[in-house]
Amino acid sequence: MRSRIVDAAERIIVENGVVAATTKAVAREAGCAEGTLYVHFPDRVAILAAIFDKRWPLASEAFAELGERVGEGSVVANLTRALYRVRDFLAALEPLIAGIKSDPSISRALHDRWCELNLGPQQLVQEITTYVAGEKALGRVSPEVDPDTVAETLLGFLFFSMGKAKFNPGSTGELSEERLAAVIRTNVRPAHA
């Protein structure tokens, strides 16, 4: 039942936005009584957080693989592969992210919850920072590179690319691996691309 509730909330958000994902609407979409939601979740925010949790493996698996690649292969290729998968994670959460941005109370509540669980956007930054710092320690990226700045810049670029594709009528909407690799190369300044 828990996964049915999460799936129902996600469908509502994709089709009608976060505002439409009331507990009544989610229960109706999940085919259960509204009270059943509270057996599985303490509140609406927990349901929204569960959507994030459901999609998190798209990113966490990419980061696990990235962490294992420190010192191996090409820094640019490693980051390109991982960030392409993170892009898929962000694309899957785009309707939820838009809703979070539009509702300060949801934004604060989810932020607090993600901090408790050590998840959320800060985890994306931390995973990339850790990888870049590891490569920097091995001399595989420029010593002048700040790993935190690189992580935030690369994630910012992914968000920008997603927005640009959505609002540019002539765009195919696809971020090429070559473009992503060029942005990564510029930011990490690897010893060997």
C-alpha positions in Angstrom: 0.0 0.0 0.0 2.9 2.4 0.8 4.2 2.2 -2.7 0.7 2.6 -4.2 0.4 5.8 -2.2 3.7 7.1 -3.4 3.0 6.2 -7.0 -0.4 7.9 -6.8 1.1 11.1 -5.3 3.7 11.1 -8.0 1.2 10.7 -10.8 -0.9 13.6 -9.4 2.2 15.8 -9.2 3.3 15.0 -12.7 -0.2 15.7 -14.1 -1.4 18.6 -12.0 1.4 19.8 -9.7 2.2 19.6 -6.0 -0.8 21.7 -5.0 -3.1 19.1 -6.4 -1.5 16.3 -4.4 -3.8 16.7 -1.3 -4.2 13.8 1.0 -7.7 13.4 -0.3 -6.6 13.3 -3.9 -3.7 10.9 -3.2 -6.0 8.5 -1.3 -8.6 8.6 -4.2 -5.8 8.0 -6.8 -4.3 5.2 -4.6 -7.7 3.6 -4.2 -7.7 3.8 -0.4 -9.3 5.7 2.5 -7.6 9.0 3.4 -7.0 7.6 6.9 -4.9 4.8 5.3 -2.3 7.4 4.2 -1.6 8.2 7.9 -1.0 4.5 8.7 2.0 4.7 6.3 3.0 8.4 6.5 2.8 10.9 9.3 1.9 13.7 7.0 1.8 15.0 3.4 5.4 16.1 3.5 6.5 12.5 4.3 4.6 11.3 1.1 6.5 14.0 -0.9 9.8 12.9 0.6 9.0 9.3 -0.2 8.8 10.3 -3.9 12.4 11.6 -3.6 13.4 8.5 -1.8 11.9 6.3 -4.5 14.0 8.1 -7.2 17.2 8.5 -5.1 18.7 5.1 -6.4 19.1 6.7 -9.8 21.6 9.1 -8.3 23.0 7.0 -5.4 24.0 4.1 -7.8 25.7 6.6 -10.0 27.6 8.1 -7.1 28.5 4.6 -5.7 30.1 3.8 -9.1 31.8 7.2 -9.2 33.3 6.7 -5.8 34.8 3.4 -6.9 36.4 5.2 -9.9 38.6 7.6 -8.0 42.1 7.2 -9.6 40.8 5.1 -12.4 39.9 6.0 -16.0 39.3 9.5 -17.1 38.1 12.1 -14.6 35.9 13.8 -17.3 34.5 10.4 -18.5 33.7 9.3 -14.9 31.9 12.6 -14.1 30.1 12.7 -17.4 28.7 9.2 -16.9 27.7 9.9 -13.3 26.1 13.3 -14.1 24.2 12.0 -17.0 22.5 9.6 -14.6 22.0 12.4 -12.0 20.3 14.4 -14.8 17.9 11.4 -15.2 17.2 11.6 -11.5 16.6 15.3 -11.6 14.3 15.0 -14.7 12.2 12.3 -12.9 11.8 14.7 -9.9 11.3 17.9 -12.0 7.5 18.2 -11.2 8.3 17.7 -7.4 11.2 20.2 -7.5 9.0 22.8 -9.2 6.3 22.4 -6.5 8.9 22.6 -3.7 10.2 25.9 -5.2 6.7 27.3 -5.4 5.6 26.5 -1.8 7.9 27.8 1.0 6.2 25.7 3.7 6.8 22.5 1.7 10.3 23.6 0.9 11.2 24.2 4.6 9.5 20.9 5.7 11.3 18.8 3.1 14.6 20.6 3.8 14.3 19.7 7.5 13.4 16.1 6.7 16.2 15.7 4.2 18.7 17.1 6.7 17.5 14.6 9.3 18.0 11.7 6.8 21.2 13.2 5.2 19.5 13.2 1.8 18.3 15.8 -0.5 20.2 18.3 -2.8 23.1 18.7 -0.3 23.8 15.0 -0.8 24.2 15.5 -4.5 26.8 18.3 -3.9 28.6 16.2 -1.3 29.0 13.1 -3.5 30.5 15.1 -6.4 32.7 17.1 -3.9 34.0 13.9 -2.4 34.9 12.5 -5.9 36.6 15.7 -7.1 38.5 16.0 -3.8 39.7 12.5 -4.2 40.9 13.1 -7.7 42.5 16.4 -6.6 44.4 14.6 -3.9 45.8 12.2 -6.5 46.9 15.1 -8.7 44.4 14.2 -11.5 42.7 17.6 -11.4 44.2 21.1 -11.0 45.3 22.0 -7.5 43.5 25.3 -7.8 40.1 23.6 -8.2 37.7 23.9 -5.3 35.7 20.7 -5.2 32.6 22.3 -3.6 32.5 25.0 -6.3 32.9 22.4 -9.0 30.0 20.3 -7.6 27.7 23.2 -7.3 28.6 24.5 -10.7 28.0 21.2 -12.4 24.7 20.6 -10.7 23.7 24.2 -11.6 24.6 23.5 -15.2 22.4 20.4 -15.2 19.4 22.5 -13.8 20.1 25.2 -16.3 20.2 22.7 -19.2 16.9 21.2 -18.1 15.3 24.6 -18.0 16.7 25.7 -21.2 15.5 22.6 -23.0 12.0 23.1 -21.5 11.7 26.8 -22.5 13.5 26.9 -25.8 11.0 26.0 -28.5 13.6 25.0 -31.1 15.6 22.8 -28.7 15.6 19.0 -28.9 15.7 19.0 -25.1 18.7 16.7 -25.0 22.0 17.6 -23.3 24.8 15.9 -25.3 27.5 14.0 -23.6 30.0 16.1 -25.5 28.6 19.4 -24.1 28.5 18.0 -20.6 32.1 16.7 -20.9 33.2 20.1 -22.1 31.6 21.8 -19.1 33.2 19.3 -16.7 36.6 19.6 -18.4 36.5 23.4 -18.0 35.6 23.1 -14.3 37.9 20.3 -13.1 40.8 21.1 -15.4 42.0 17.5 -15.3 45.7 16.5 -15.7 44.5 13.9 -18.3 41.0 14.4 -19.8 
